[in-house]
Amino acid sequence: MAVRAAAPRALALALLVLARGAGALKVVIAGGTGPFGQRVAAALSSHEVTLLTRNAFLAASPSRVTEVFGWVGESYLRAHPHVSLRDWDGGDLTDITGSDWLRWQDDALSGADVVINLVGGYTPQRPMAAGRLSRESLRFSPDALQVSVAPTAAALKALTPGMAEVKMARVDECERAAQKCRNNLCLRLDADLDAGCAAVLEAVENAAAAVKA
């Protein structure tokens, strides 16, 4: 089950979904607990957003207890009732840390309209997660828009100096995974968070317009 802060918050989400009606999309974001993902999720207030995280319990805690796992915090979830958290395996079954990761695909991906990959880091974990997302999306939501988000080569060098060629090769691998889906979009963004957020939001709103058409 998705992690929610409290019963009143779950009720608030249900009321929001009813109020939005048919125009609301089901958006799934992997790697959404970072600063960029939190900004994107908050801005998608007219949609139902699920953040996939390796440990939803820790991600929802009132204060951050470790730098190892992503964290959004209880106050963030209260402020954004359209956002929920869901444990998943992160693409690597040997790196499971959440207590309720089984059948995350049923909960998160079934009926999804947009799946966004923001998985951070440029270790082998990143393409593993991208491949997992694409495979499971094709099984559970084959018509969903698969969005791969990564920095440009210049932005990558500025953000994480060193081993640029290896890191860009992993970005390319993530994009190839996304391109296996029927509907896909690969975004290469500069380091400007505002512009990057706007680009992702535009992709989601275009998907919403296509659903309404």
Secondary structure by P-SEA (a helix, b strand, c coil): ccccccaaaaaaaaaaaaaacccccbbbbcccccaaaaaaaaacccbbbbbbbccccccccccccccccccccaaaaaacccbbbbbccccccccccccccccccccccccccbbbbccccccaaaaaaaaaaaaaaaacccccbbbbbbbcaaaaaaacccaaaaaaaaaaaaaaaaaccccbbbbbbcccaaaaaaaaaaaaaaaaaaaac
